[in-house]
Every structure is written in structure tokens, then in C-alpha cells.
């Protein structure tokens, strides 16, 4: 049985991955992705993907916007807290990626 915070699924990359390098030379890459919904009356969900180390370099070098990938990773909630009480705090789903695989969605027309 897997942890309830573990996620596996196919996502579509919505933007080109952005890479950051920390002071101790650790590479991290983040990008937004779309989880398609198959149920009726459910809209697609936008999530934030976070890649570290070698995975961060691979996603930056080989993937771009509109590519599909199969991901495995851990879910967390990222909360943006604002000092101004008139602005509501926003929450985003963040998935820290452990593994990812390319998905080819080429459709043949006859």
C-alpha cells in the first residue's frame, strides 16, 4: 500500500521548466502542469511540479511546453500567506517528483 500523499499519473507541461541553482550547487526546476480529469463536470487541475538534482537537469534539457509525462512523486500543499487581510491566502498543490517517464501521444491518421 502506498502513502496517501503519493501521486502517480499523466500530466501535460503547461510552461517551459524554470531552473534555479542554490548556493551549494543544488539544481531545482519547477513548472506548472495540467492533470486532465475524466469524470463529468470536473475541470482540469493545474499543479506545480518540483524536480531536484539530475531530474531537474533532464526535465530542462529534454522537455518543453505541451509535452506529456508520467510522474511519480509526493504531494504537498504550498500556501502563500499575504500580510494584507483583504487578500485571501492561496493554496497550490505541489508535487515533488521522484520519477518521470516520457509519453508519446502521436495519433496516426489513415
Gaussian input, Z-matrix of N, CA and C with variables (Angstrom, degrees):
# hf/3-21g

backbone

0 1
 N
 C     1     B1
 C     2     B2     1     A1
 N     3     B3     2     A2     1     D1
 C     4     B4     3     A3     2     D2
 C     5     B5     4     A4     3     D3
 N     6     B6     5     A5     4     D4
 C     7     B7     6     A6     5     D5
 C     8     B8     7     A7     6     D6
 N     9     B9     8     A8     7     D7
 C    10    B10     9     A9     8     D8
 C    11    B11    10    A10     9     D9
 N    12    B12    11    A11    10    D10
 C    13    B13    12    A12    11    D11
 C    14    B14    13    A13    12    D12
 N    15    B15    14    A14    13    D13
 C    16    B16    15    A15    14    D14
 C    17    B17    16    A16    15    D15
 N    18    B18    17    A17    16    D16
 C    19    B19    18    A18    17    D17
 C    20    B20    19    A19    18    D18
 N    21    B21    20    A20    19    D19
 C    22    B22    21    A21    20    D20
 C    23    B23    22    A22    21    D21
 N    24    B24    23    A23    22    D22
 C    25    B25    24    A24    23    D23
 C    26    B26    25    A25    24    D24
 N    27    B27    26    A26    25    D25
 C    28    B28    27    A27    26    D26
 C    29    B29    28    A28    27    D27
 N    30    B30    29    A29    28    D28
 C    31    B31    30    A30    29    D29
 C    32    B32    31    A31    30    D30
 N    33    B33    32    A32    31    D31
 C    34    B34    33    A33    32    D32
 C    35    B35    34    A34    33    D33
 N    36    B36    35    A35    34    D34
 C    37    B37    36    A36    35    D35
 C    38    B38    37    A37    36    D36
 N    39    B39    38    A38    37    D37
 C    40    B40    39    A39    38    D38
 C    41    B41    40    A40    39    D39
 N    42    B42    41    A41    40    D40
 C    43    B43    42    A42    41    D41
 C    44    B44    43    A43    42    D42
 N    45    B45    44    A44    43    D43
 C    46    B46    45    A45    44    D44
 C    47    B47    46    A46    45    D45
 N    48    B48    47    A47    46    D46
 C    49    B49    48    A48    47    D47
 C    50    B50    49    A49    48    D48
 N    51    B51    50    A50    49    D49
 C    52    B52    51    A51    50    D50
 C    53    B53    52    A52    51    D51
 N    54    B54    53    A53    52    D52
 C    55    B55    54    A54    53    D53
 C    56    B56    55    A55    54    D54
 N    57    B57    56    A56    55    D55
 C    58    B58    57    A57    56    D56
 C    59    B59    58    A58    57    D57
 N    60    B60    59    A59    58    D58
 C    61    B61    60    A60    59    D59
 C    62    B62    61    A61    60    D60
 N    63    B63    62    A62    61    D61
 C    64    B64    63    A63    62    D62
 C    65    B65    64    A64    63    D63
 N    66    B66    65    A65    64    D64
 C    67    B67    66    A66    65    D65
 C    68    B68    67    A67    66    D66
 N    69    B69    68    A68    67    D67
 C    70    B70    69    A69    68    D68
 C    71    B71    70    A70    69    D69
 N    72    B72    71    A71    70    D70
 C    73    B73    72    A72    71    D71
 C    74    B74    73    A73    72    D72
 N    75    B75    74    A74    73    D73
 C    76    B76    75    A75    74    D74
 C    77    B77    76    A76    75    D75
 N    78    B78    77    A77    76    D76
 C    79    B79    78    A78    77    D77
 C    80    B80    79    A79    78    D78
 N    81    B81    80    A80    79    D79
 C    82    B82    81    A81    80    D80
 C    83    B83    82    A82    81    D81
 N    84    B84    83    A83    82    D82
 C    85    B85    84    A84    83    D83
 C    86    B86    85    A85    84    D84
 N    87    B87    86    A86    85    D85
 C    88    B88    87    A87    86    D86
 C    89    B89    88    A88    87    D87
 N    90    B90    89    A89    88    D88
 C    91    B91    90    A90    89    D89
 C    92    B92    91    A91    90    D90
 N    93    B93    92    A92    91    D91
 C    94    B94    93    A93    92    D92
 C    95    B95    94    A94    93    D93
 N    96    B96    95    A95    94    D94
 C    97    B97    96    A96    95    D95
 C    98    B98    97    A97    96    D96
 N    99    B99    98    A98    97    D97
 C   100   B100    99    A99    98    D98
 C   101   B101   100   A100    99    D99
 N   102   B102   101   A101   100   D100
 C   103   B103   102   A102   101   D101
 C   104   B104   103   A103   102   D102
 N   105   B105   104   A104   103   D103
 C   106   B106   105   A105   104   D104
 C   107   B107   106   A106   105   D105
 N   108   B108   107   A107   106   D106
 C   109   B109   108   A108   107   D107
 C   110   B110   109   A109   108   D108
 N   111   B111   110   A110   109   D109
 C   112   B112   111   A111   110   D110
 C   113   B113   112   A112   111   D111
 N   114   B114   113   A113   112   D112
 C   115   B115   114   A114   113   D113
 C   116   B116   115   A115   114   D114
 N   117   B117   116   A116   115   D115
 C   118   B118   117   A117   116   D116
 C   119   B119   118   A118   117   D117
 N   120   B120   119   A119   118   D118
 C   121   B121   120   A120   119   D119
 C   122   B122   121   A121   120   D120
 N   123   B123   122   A122   121   D121
 C   124   B124   123   A123   122   D122
 C   125   B125   124   A124   123   D123
 N   126   B126   125   A125   124   D124
 C   127   B127   126   A126   125   D125
 C   128   B128   127   A127   126   D126
 N   129   B129   128   A128   127   D127
 C   130   B130   129   A129   128   D128
 C   131   B131   130   A130   129   D129
 N   132   B132   131   A131   130   D130
 C   133   B133   132   A132   131   D131
 C   134   B134   133   A133   132   D132
 N   135   B135   134   A134   133   D133
 C   136   B136   135   A135   134   D134
 C   137   B137   136   A136   135   D135
 N   138   B138   137   A137   136   D136
 C   139   B139   138   A138   137   D137
 C   140   B140   139   A139   138   D138
 N   141   B141   140   A140   139   D139
 C   142   B142   141   A141   140   D140
 C   143   B143   142   A142   141   D141
 N   144   B144   143   A143   142   D142
 C   145   B145   144   A144   143   D143
 C   146   B146   145   A145   144   D144
 N   147   B147   146   A146   145   D145
 C   148   B148   147   A147   146   D146
 C   149   B149   148   A148   147   D147
 N   150   B150   149   A149   148   D148
 C   151   B151   150   A150   149   D149
 C   152   B152   151   A151   150   D150
 N   153   B153   152   A152   151   D151
 C   154   B154   153   A153   152   D152
 C   155   B155   154   A154   153   D153
 N   156   B156   155   A155   154   D154
 C   157   B157   156   A156   155   D155
 C   158   B158   157   A157   156   D156
 N   159   B159   158   A158   157   D157
 C   160   B160   159   A159   158   D158
 C   161   B161   160   A160   159   D159
 N   162   B162   161   A161   160   D160
 C   163   B163   162   A162   161   D161
 C   164   B164   163   A163   162   D162
 N   165   B165   164   A164   163   D163
 C   166   B166   165   A165   164   D164
 C   167   B167   166   A166   165   D165
 N   168   B168   167   A167   166   D166
 C   169   B169   168   A168   167   D167
 C   170   B170   169   A169   168   D168
 N   171   B171   170   A170   169   D169
 C   172   B172   171   A171   170   D170
 C   173   B173   172   A172   171   D171
 N   174   B174   173   A173   172   D172
 C   175   B175   174   A174   173   D173
 C   176   B176   175   A175   174   D174
 N   177   B177   176   A176   175   D175
 C   178   B178   177   A177   176   D176
 C   179   B179   178   A178   177   D177
 N   180   B180   179   A179   178   D178
 C   181   B181   180   A180   179   D179
 C   182   B182   181   A181   180   D180
 N   183   B183   182   A182   181   D181
 C   184   B184   183   A183   182   D182
 C   185   B185   184   A184   183   D183
 N   186   B186   185   A185   184   D184
 C   187   B187   186   A186   185   D185
 C   188   B188   187   A187   186   D186
 N   189   B189   188   A188   187   D187
 C   190   B190   189   A189   188   D188
 C   191   B191   190   A190   189   D189
 N   192   B192   191   A191   190   D190
 C   193   B193   192   A192   191   D191
 C   194   B194   193   A193   192   D192
 N   195   B195   194   A194   193   D193
 C   196   B196   195   A195   194   D194
 C   197   B197   196   A196   195   D195
 N   198   B198   197   A197   196   D196
 C   199   B199   198   A198   197   D197
 C   200   B200   199   A199   198   D198
 N   201   B201   200   A200   199   D199
 C   202   B202   201   A201   200   D200
 C   203   B203   202   A202   201   D201
 N   204   B204   203   A203   202   D202
 C   205   B205   204   A204   203   D203
 C   206   B206   205   A205   204   D204
 N   207   B207   206   A206   205   D205
 C   208   B208   207   A207   206   D206
 C   209   B209   208   A208   207   D207
 N   210   B210   209   A209   208   D208
 C   211   B211   210   A210   209   D209
 C   212   B212   211   A211   210   D210
 N   213   B213   212   A212   211   D211
 C   214   B214   213   A213   212   D212
 C   215   B215   214   A214   213   D213
 N   216   B216   215   A215   214   D214
 C   217   B217   216   A216   215   D215
 C   218   B218   217   A217   216   D216
 N   219   B219   218   A218   217   D217
 C   220   B220   219   A219   218   D218
 C   221   B221   220   A220   219   D219
 N   222   B222   221   A221   220   D220
 C   223   B223   222   A222   221   D221
 C   224   B224   223   A223   222   D222
 N   225   B225   224   A224   223   D223
 C   226   B226   225   A225   224   D224
 C   227   B227   226   A226   225   D225
 N   228   B228   227   A227   226   D226
 C   229   B229   228   A228   227   D227
 C   230   B230   229   A229   228   D228
 N   231   B231   230   A230   229   D229
 C   232   B232   231   A231   230   D230
 C   233   B233   232   A232   231   D231
 N   234   B234   233   A233   232   D232
 C   235   B235   234   A234   233   D233
 C   236   B236   235   A235   234   D234
 N   237   B237   236   A236   235   D235
 C   238   B238   237   A237   236   D236
 C   239   B239   238   A238   237   D237
 N   240   B240   239   A239   238   D238
 C   241   B241   240   A240   239   D239
 C   242   B242   241   A241   240   D240
 N   243   B243   242   A242   241   D241
 C   244   B244   243   A243   242   D242
 C   245   B245   244   A244   243   D243
 N   246   B246   245   A245   244   D244
 C   247   B247   246   A246   245   D245
 C   248   B248   247   A247   246   D246
 N   249   B249   248   A248   247   D247
 C   250   B250   249   A249   248   D248
 C   251   B251   250   A250   249   D249
 N   252   B252   251   A251   250   D250
 C   253   B253   252   A252   251   D251
 C   254   B254   253   A253   252   D252
 N   255   B255   254   A254   253   D253
 C   256   B256   255   A255   254   D254
 C   257   B257   256   A256   255   D255
 N   258   B258   257   A257   256   D256
 C   259   B259   258   A258   257   D257
 C   260   B260   259   A259   258   D258
 N   261   B261   260   A260   259   D259
 C   262   B262   261   A261   260   D260
 C   263   B263   262   A262   261   D261
 N   264   B264   263   A263   262   D262
 C   265   B265   264   A264   263   D263
 C   266   B266   265   A265   264   D264
 N   267   B267   266   A266   265   D265
 C   268   B268   267   A267   266   D266
 C   269   B269   268   A268   267   D267
 N   270   B270   269   A269   268   D268
 C   271   B271   270   A270   269   D269
 C   272   B272   271   A271   270   D270
 N   273   B273   272   A272   271   D271
 C   274   B274   273   A273   272   D272
 C   275   B275   274   A274   273   D273
 N   276   B276   275   A275   274   D274
 C   277   B277   276   A276   275   D275
 C   278   B278   277   A277   276   D276
 N   279   B279   278   A278   277   D277
 C   280   B280   279   A279   278   D278
 C   281   B281   280   A280   279   D279
 N   282   B282   281   A281   280   D280
 C   283   B283   282   A282   281   D281
 C   284   B284   283   A283   282   D282
 N   285   B285   284   A284   283   D283
 C   286   B286   285   A285   284   D284
 C   287   B287   286   A286   285   D285
 N   288   B288   287   A287   286   D286
 C   289   B289   288   A288   287   D287
 C   290   B290   289   A289   288   D288
 N   291   B291   290   A290   289   D289
 C   292   B292   291   A291   290   D290
 C   293   B293   292   A292   291   D291
 N   294   B294   293   A293   292   D292
 C   295   B295   294   A294   293   D293
 C   296   B296   295   A295   294   D294
 N   297   B297   296   A296   295   D295
 C   298   B298   297   A297   296   D296
 C   299   B299   298   A298   297   D297
 N   300   B300   299   A299   298   D298
 C   301   B301   300   A300   299   D299
 C   302   B302   301   A301   300   D300
 N   303   B303   302   A302   301   D301
 C   304   B304   303   A303   302   D302
 C   305   B305   304   A304   303   D303
 N   306   B306   305   A305   304   D304
 C   307   B307   306   A306   305   D305
 C   308   B308   307   A307   306   D306
 N   309   B309   308   A308   307   D307
 C   310   B310   309   A309   308   D308
 C   311   B311   310   A310   309   D309
 N   312   B312   311   A311   310   D310
 C   313   B313   312   A312   311   D311
 C   314   B314   313   A313   312   D312
 N   315   B315   314   A314   313   D313
 C   316   B316   315   A315   314   D314
 C   317   B317   316   A316   315   D315
 N   318   B318   317   A317   316   D316
 C   319   B319   318   A318   317   D317
 C   320   B320   319   A319   318   D318
 N   321   B321   320   A320   319   D319
 C   322   B322   321   A321   320   D320
 C   323   B323   322   A322   321   D321
 N   324   B324   323   A323   322   D322
 C   325   B325   324   A324   323   D323
 C   326   B326   325   A325   324   D324
 N   327   B327   326   A326   325   D325
 C   328   B328   327   A327   326   D326
 C   329   B329   328   A328   327   D327

   B1=1.4512
   B2=1.5335
   B3=1.3094
   B4=1.4587
   B5=1.5196
   B6=1.3125
   B7=1.4555
   B8=1.5311
   B9=1.3328
   B10=1.4732
   B11=1.5168
   B12=1.3163
   B13=1.4556
   B14=1.5282
   B15=1.3321
   B16=1.4573
   B17=1.5245
   B18=1.3342
   B19=1.4653
   B20=1.5171
   B21=1.3237
   B22=1.4572
   B23=1.5236
   B24=1.3423
   B25=1.4533
   B26=1.5156
   B27=1.3374
   B28=1.4579
   B29=1.5228
   B30=1.3323
   B31=1.4623
   B32=1.5203
   B33=1.3271
   B34=1.4662
   B35=1.5278
   B36=1.3230
   B37=1.4608
   B38=1.5301
   B39=1.3349
   B40=1.4680
   B41=1.5208
   B42=1.3181
   B43=1.4598
   B44=1.5230
   B45=1.3185
   B46=1.4574
   B47=1.5268
   B48=1.3364
   B49=1.4667
   B50=1.5271
   B51=1.3544
   B52=1.4681
   B53=1.5259
   B54=1.3225
   B55=1.4545
   B56=1.5279
   B57=1.3390
   B58=1.4639
   B59=1.5250
   B60=1.3260
   B61=1.4543
   B62=1.5183
   B63=1.3459
   B64=1.4591
   B65=1.5242
   B66=1.3180
   B67=1.4591
   B68=1.5242
   B69=1.3213
   B70=1.4614
   B71=1.5315
   B72=1.3335
   B73=1.4625
   B74=1.5284
   B75=1.3230
   B76=1.4616
   B77=1.5161
   B78=1.3388
   B79=1.4616
   B80=1.5262
   B81=1.3209
   B82=1.4558
   B83=1.5294
   B84=1.3134
   B85=1.4594
   B86=1.5236
   B87=1.3287
   B88=1.4575
   B89=1.5229
   B90=1.3215
   B91=1.4712
   B92=1.5227
   B93=1.3198
   B94=1.4622
   B95=1.5199
   B96=1.3332
   B97=1.4592
   B98=1.5276
   B99=1.3173
   B100=1.4583
   B101=1.5169
   B102=1.3410
   B103=1.4620
   B104=1.5189
   B105=1.3323
   B106=1.4736
   B107=1.5300
   B108=1.3095
   B109=1.4619
   B110=1.5211
   B111=1.3242
   B112=1.4559
   B113=1.5265
   B114=1.3109
   B115=1.4612
   B116=1.5253
   B117=1.3143
   B118=1.4605
   B119=1.5241
   B120=1.3146
   B121=1.4613
   B122=1.5275
   B123=1.2959
   B124=1.4622
   B125=1.5202
   B126=1.3182
   B127=1.4573
   B128=1.5264
   B129=1.3299
   B130=1.4660
   B131=1.5290
   B132=1.3181
   B133=1.4623
   B134=1.5230
   B135=1.3264
   B136=1.4606
   B137=1.5272
   B138=1.3313
   B139=1.4525
   B140=1.5265
   B141=1.3106
   B142=1.4586
   B143=1.5244
   B144=1.3399
   B145=1.4579
   B146=1.5115
   B147=1.3333
   B148=1.4585
   B149=1.5278
   B150=1.3333
   B151=1.4643
   B152=1.5273
   B153=1.3383
   B154=1.4532
   B155=1.5173
   B156=1.3334
   B157=1.4576
   B158=1.5154
   B159=1.3247
   B160=1.4612
   B161=1.5217
   B162=1.3297
   B163=1.4651
   B164=1.5328
   B165=1.3189
   B166=1.4656
   B167=1.5207
   B168=1.3070
   B169=1.4708
   B170=1.5349
   B171=1.3349
   B172=1.4606
   B173=1.5232
   B174=1.3302
   B175=1.4675
   B176=1.5286
   B177=1.3321
   B178=1.4613
   B179=1.5216
   B180=1.3291
   B181=1.4653
   B182=1.5279
   B183=1.3190
   B184=1.4648
   B185=1.5255
   B186=1.3183
   B187=1.4645
   B188=1.5192
   B189=1.3261
   B190=1.4569
   B191=1.5231
   B192=1.3135
   B193=1.4492
   B194=1.5299
   B195=1.3245
   B196=1.4687
   B197=1.5298
   B198=1.3365
   B199=1.4606
   B200=1.5261
   B201=1.3324
   B202=1.4569
   B203=1.5206
   B204=1.3433
   B205=1.4530
   B206=1.5269
   B207=1.3092
   B208=1.4593
   B209=1.5133
   B210=1.3400
   B211=1.4597
   B212=1.5244
   B213=1.3267
   B214=1.4510
   B215=1.5177
   B216=1.3318
   B217=1.4495
   B218=1.5113
   B219=1.3161
   B220=1.4537
   B221=1.5162
   B222=1.3404
   B223=1.4671
   B224=1.5160
   B225=1.3151
   B226=1.4543
   B227=1.5255
   B228=1.3035
   B229=1.4626
   B230=1.5222
   B231=1.3273
   B232=1.4669
   B233=1.5204
   B234=1.3321
   B235=1.4570
   B236=1.5180
   B237=1.3233
   B238=1.4607
   B239=1.5253
   B240=1.3202
   B241=1.4629
   B242=1.5276
   B243=1.3194
   B244=1.4559
   B245=1.5218
   B246=1.3281
   B247=1.4585
   B248=1.5192
   B249=1.3170
   B250=1.4593
   B251=1.5352
   B252=1.3386
   B253=1.4768
   B254=1.5318
   B255=1.3421
   B256=1.4664
   B257=1.5329
   B258=1.3368
   B259=1.4614
   B260=1.5224
   B261=1.3129
   B262=1.4664
   B263=1.5296
   B264=1.3208
   B265=1.4540
   B266=1.5223
   B267=1.3293
   B268=1.4596
   B269=1.5211
   B270=1.3269
   B271=1.4578
   B272=1.5211
   B273=1.3270
   B274=1.4590
   B275=1.5221
   B276=1.3280
   B277=1.4568
   B278=1.5248
   B279=1.3227
   B280=1.4562
   B281=1.5278
   B282=1.3201
   B283=1.4629
   B284=1.5172
   B285=1.3340
   B286=1.4512
   B287=1.5240
   B288=1.3116
   B289=1.4646
   B290=1.5231
   B291=1.3432
   B292=1.4654
   B293=1.5223
   B294=1.3491
   B295=1.4660
   B296=1.5191
   B297=1.3293
   B298=1.4595
   B299=1.5169
   B300=1.3286
   B301=1.4567
   B302=1.5245
   B303=1.3276
   B304=1.4699
   B305=1.5329
   B306=1.3091
   B307=1.4684
   B308=1.5147
   B309=1.3194
   B310=1.4527
   B311=1.5192
   B312=1.3160
   B313=1.4574
   B314=1.5254
   B315=1.3095
   B316=1.4517
   B317=1.5319
   B318=1.3209
   B319=1.4566
   B320=1.5161
   B321=1.3015
   B322=1.4610
   B323=1.5210
   B324=1.3181
   B325=1.4631
   B326=1.5053
   B327=1.3008
   B328=1.4809
   B329=1.4965
   A1=109.01
   A2=115.20
   A3=120.31
   A4=110.72
   A5=114.20
   A6=121.22
   A7=109.52
   A8=119.19
   A9=120.06
   A10=113.05
   A11=118.18
   A12=119.60
   A13=112.08
   A14=117.62
   A15=121.70
   A16=109.01
   A17=117.27
   A18=121.97
   A19=110.03
   A20=115.24
   A21=121.88
   A22=107.07
   A23=116.82
   A24=119.60
   A25=112.21
   A26=114.51
   A27=121.65
   A28=108.78
   A29=116.03
   A30=121.16
   A31=109.91
   A32=114.90
   A33=121.92
   A34=107.79
   A35=117.35
   A36=121.95
   A37=108.72
   A38=116.86
   A39=121.87
   A40=114.22
   A41=117.59
   A42=120.79
   A43=108.93
   A44=115.90
   A45=119.07
   A46=109.22
   A47=117.64
   A48=120.88
   A49=111.78
   A50=116.21
   A51=123.59
   A52=108.60
   A53=115.86
   A54=121.06
   A55=110.85
   A56=116.25
   A57=122.62
   A58=107.35
   A59=116.08
   A60=121.40
   A61=107.94
   A62=116.40
   A63=121.12
   A64=110.48
   A65=116.87
   A66=122.42
   A67=113.00
   A68=117.02
   A69=120.01
   A70=112.09
   A71=116.45
   A72=125.16
   A73=114.05
   A74=116.75
   A75=121.06
   A76=107.64
   A77=116.27
   A78=121.82
   A79=109.23
   A80=115.53
   A81=121.14
   A82=108.51
   A83=115.96
   A84=121.51
   A85=108.34
   A86=116.23
   A87=120.75
   A88=109.72
   A89=114.46
   A90=120.74
   A91=108.52
   A92=114.80
   A93=120.24
   A94=108.47
   A95=115.65
   A96=120.96
   A97=109.04
   A98=115.10
   A99=122.77
   A100=109.23
   A101=116.31
   A102=121.13
   A103=106.79
   A104=117.83
   A105=119.01
   A106=110.86
   A107=116.33
   A108=121.74
   A109=109.53
   A110=117.09
   A111=119.95
   A112=112.51
   A113=118.68
   A114=120.88
   A115=110.84
   A116=115.50
   A117=120.11
   A118=110.20
   A119=115.51
   A120=124.06
   A121=113.48
   A122=117.86
   A123=121.11
   A124=108.37
   A125=116.30
   A126=119.77
   A127=109.44
   A128=117.15
   A129=120.44
   A130=110.53
   A131=116.67
   A132=122.23
   A133=110.55
   A134=116.04
   A135=122.15
   A136=107.94
   A137=116.09
   A138=122.13
   A139=109.24
   A140=116.49
   A141=122.22
   A142=107.83
   A143=116.79
   A144=122.27
   A145=109.23
   A146=116.59
   A147=122.14
   A148=109.06
   A149=116.05
   A150=123.05
   A151=108.10
   A152=117.75
   A153=122.78
   A154=110.91
   A155=116.77
   A156=122.92
   A157=114.43
   A158=116.19
   A159=122.14
   A160=111.66
   A161=117.14
   A162=120.39
   A163=110.33
   A164=117.48
   A165=121.55
   A166=110.89
   A167=116.00
   A168=119.88
   A169=110.78
   A170=117.46
   A171=121.18
   A172=112.81
   A173=116.98
   A174=119.61
   A175=110.21
   A176=117.52
   A177=121.24
   A178=111.77
   A179=116.94
   A180=121.25
   A181=114.01
   A182=118.81
   A183=120.86
   A184=115.74
   A185=118.48
   A186=119.87
   A187=110.20
   A188=114.68
   A189=120.84
   A190=109.38
   A191=115.52
   A192=121.79
   A193=110.57
   A194=117.17
   A195=127.09
   A196=114.18
   A197=118.84
   A198=121.00
   A199=109.04
   A200=115.95
   A201=122.19
   A202=108.87
   A203=116.10
   A204=120.71
   A205=109.52
   A206=115.25
   A207=122.54
   A208=106.11
   A209=117.41
   A210=120.49
   A211=111.42
   A212=114.67
   A213=123.17
   A214=106.73
   A215=116.44
   A216=118.35
   A217=112.53
   A218=115.36
   A219=121.99
   A220=111.60
   A221=114.81
   A222=122.69
   A223=111.17
   A224=115.26
   A225=121.54
   A226=107.17
   A227=115.64
   A228=121.63
   A229=108.21
   A230=116.01
   A231=122.45
   A232=106.86
   A233=116.42
   A234=121.42
   A235=109.93
   A236=116.41
   A237=122.29
   A238=107.64
   A239=116.14
   A240=120.48
   A241=108.91
   A242=114.83
   A243=121.10
   A244=109.85
   A245=116.40
   A246=120.67
   A247=111.61
   A248=116.44
   A249=121.38
   A250=108.89
   A251=118.64
   A252=120.53
   A253=113.84
   A254=117.16
   A255=119.50
   A256=111.87
   A257=116.44
   A258=120.84
   A259=107.92
   A260=115.91
   A261=118.72
   A262=110.26
   A263=115.36
   A264=120.75
   A265=109.00
   A266=116.35
   A267=119.51
   A268=110.13
   A269=115.35
   A270=121.43
   A271=108.67
   A272=115.13
   A273=120.98
   A274=108.65
   A275=115.27
   A276=120.41
   A277=107.96
   A278=116.58
   A279=123.41
   A280=107.78
   A281=116.21
   A282=120.85
   A283=107.67
   A284=116.02
   A285=121.72
   A286=106.99
   A287=116.49
   A288=122.35
   A289=111.03
   A290=114.91
   A291=121.91
   A292=111.23
   A293=116.21
   A294=122.65
   A295=108.10
   A296=116.75
   A297=120.06
   A298=109.28
   A299=114.87
   A300=122.44
   A301=109.05
   A302=118.35
   A303=119.99
   A304=110.75
   A305=115.45
   A306=122.44
   A307=107.33
   A308=117.00
   A309=121.32
   A310=108.33
   A311=117.06
   A312=121.80
   A313=110.82
   A314=115.98
   A315=120.02
   A316=109.28
   A317=115.81
   A318=120.93
   A319=108.71
   A320=115.67
   A321=120.02
   A322=109.14
   A323=115.47
   A324=120.68
   A325=108.86
   A326=116.02
   A327=120.38
   A328=111.25
   D1=139.59
   D2=-178.90
   D3=-93.64
   D4=160.17
   D5=177.09
   D6=-64.46
   D7=145.71
   D8=179.30
   D9=-65.69
   D10=-15.53
   D11=179.18
   D12=-95.78
   D13=8.33
   D14=179.69
   D15=-91.37
   D16=135.98
   D17=-178.07
   D18=-126.35
   D19=141.41
   D20=174.00
   D21=-141.17
   D22=130.61
   D23=179.86
   D24=176.63
   D25=174.35
   D26=179.73
   D27=-95.64
   D28=133.45
   D29=178.71
   D30=-131.68
   D31=157.55
   D32=175.66
   D33=-108.20
   D34=127.11
   D35=179.76
   D36=-73.44
   D37=125.20
   D38=-175.66
   D39=-93.99
   D40=-18.49
   D41=-179.22
   D42=-147.49
   D43=157.97
   D44=177.90
   D45=-64.48
   D46=133.71
   D47=-178.18
   D48=-59.24
   D49=138.19
   D50=179.04
   D51=-105.20
   D52=126.46
   D53=-175.78
   D54=-103.37
   D55=140.37
   D56=176.01
   D57=-129.76
   D58=147.04
   D59=176.63
   D60=-122.33
   D61=124.36
   D62=178.97
   D63=-80.33
   D64=170.01
   D65=-177.90
   D66=-56.31
   D67=-36.79
   D68=-178.98
   D69=-89.34
   D70=25.01
   D71=173.55
   D72=62.96
   D73=30.66
   D74=173.38
   D75=-92.64
   D76=129.03
   D77=-177.69
   D78=-94.49
   D79=134.95
   D80=172.61
   D81=-133.46
   D82=146.77
   D83=179.60
   D84=-134.01
   D85=138.42
   D86=176.72
   D87=-129.69
   D88=148.79
   D89=173.14
   D90=-157.36
   D91=157.60
   D92=175.92
   D93=-87.63
   D94=148.62
   D95=179.77
   D96=-141.37
   D97=161.94
   D98=-177.65
   D99=-114.35
   D100=128.12
   D101=172.93
   D102=-99.47
   D103=113.47
   D104=179.19
   D105=-69.73
   D106=144.74
   D107=178.58
   D108=-106.67
   D109=138.70
   D110=-178.54
   D111=-104.37
   D112=-13.07
   D113=-179.43
   D114=-79.95
   D115=155.12
   D116=177.73
   D117=-66.56
   D118=146.01
   D119=177.29
   D120=60.40
   D121=22.72
   D122=176.17
   D123=-112.71
   D124=128.12
   D125=179.93
   D126=-89.08
   D127=155.95
   D128=177.10
   D129=-62.46
   D130=148.81
   D131=-178.41
   D132=-108.68
   D133=135.79
   D134=177.17
   D135=-97.09
   D136=131.04
   D137=-179.13
   D138=-128.34
   D139=168.83
   D140=176.95
   D141=-111.24
   D142=128.00
   D143=178.29
   D144=-103.46
   D145=139.33
   D146=178.64
   D147=-125.95
   D148=124.53
   D149=-179.36
   D150=-115.98
   D151=144.50
   D152=-179.58
   D153=-126.81
   D154=149.68
   D155=172.63
   D156=63.12
   D157=-129.94
   D158=-177.82
   D159=-63.13
   D160=-37.37
   D161=178.21
   D162=-62.57
   D163=-36.98
   D164=179.22
   D165=-63.88
   D166=-41.01
   D167=178.69
   D168=-68.37
   D169=-41.98
   D170=-179.29
   D171=-64.50
   D172=-43.08
   D173=-178.53
   D174=-66.06
   D175=-35.11
   D176=178.85
   D177=-70.71
   D178=-40.82
   D179=-175.56
   D180=-77.48
   D181=-33.57
   D182=-168.85
   D183=-114.46
   D184=-9.89
   D185=-176.02
   D186=-126.38
   D187=155.28
   D188=-179.68
   D189=-146.92
   D190=-175.98
   D191=-179.27
   D192=-56.96
   D193=142.86
   D194=178.17
   D195=75.28
   D196=7.97
   D197=172.77
   D198=-84.28
   D199=150.59
   D200=176.37
   D201=-106.16
   D202=138.48
   D203=176.29
   D204=-138.27
   D205=151.63
   D206=172.56
   D207=-95.07
   D208=124.47
   D209=-175.48
   D210=-118.97
   D211=153.94
   D212=170.57
   D213=-134.30
   D214=133.17
   D215=-179.62
   D216=-178.31
   D217=-175.17
   D218=-177.86
   D219=-105.79
   D220=135.97
   D221=179.48
   D222=-83.59
   D223=145.56
   D224=169.49
   D225=-151.45
   D226=163.96
   D227=179.23
   D228=-109.36
   D229=125.65
   D230=178.24
   D231=-102.07
   D232=121.82
   D233=-178.15
   D234=-109.93
   D235=128.34
   D236=173.81
   D237=-98.85
   D238=112.51
   D239=-179.85
   D240=-99.18
   D241=130.89
   D242=-179.89
   D243=-107.56
   D244=144.13
   D245=178.94
   D246=-73.08
   D247=-29.59
   D248=-179.06
   D249=-77.05
   D250=119.37
   D251=-177.74
   D252=-67.98
   D253=-16.12
   D254=179.02
   D255=-75.19
   D256=-20.19
   D257=-179.77
   D258=-98.38
   D259=124.31
   D260=-178.60
   D261=-75.93
   D262=147.74
   D263=177.89
   D264=-69.29
   D265=139.48
   D266=-179.53
   D267=-108.17
   D268=146.86
   D269=178.73
   D270=-121.47
   D271=138.39
   D272=178.02
   D273=-128.79
   D274=147.14
   D275=175.27
   D276=-84.87
   D277=127.11
   D278=179.37
   D279=-118.06
   D280=130.00
   D281=176.22
   D282=-116.34
   D283=120.35
   D284=174.75
   D285=-87.70
   D286=116.46
   D287=-170.62
   D288=-80.81
   D289=131.45
   D290=174.11
   D291=-99.73
   D292=-38.21
   D293=-179.85
   D294=-145.55
   D295=149.16
   D296=170.77
   D297=-148.35
   D298=152.59
   D299=-175.90
   D300=-134.80
   D301=143.26
   D302=178.34
   D303=-72.16
   D304=147.53
   D305=175.48
   D306=-122.92
   D307=126.83
   D308=177.58
   D309=-102.20
   D310=120.90
   D311=-178.50
   D312=-115.01
   D313=47.47
   D314=178.56
   D315=-80.69
   D316=126.43
   D317=-178.68
   D318=-105.23
   D319=127.10
   D320=179.43
   D321=-88.29
   D322=133.56
   D323=175.17
   D324=-105.32
   D325=135.38
   D326=-179.07
   D327=-102.28

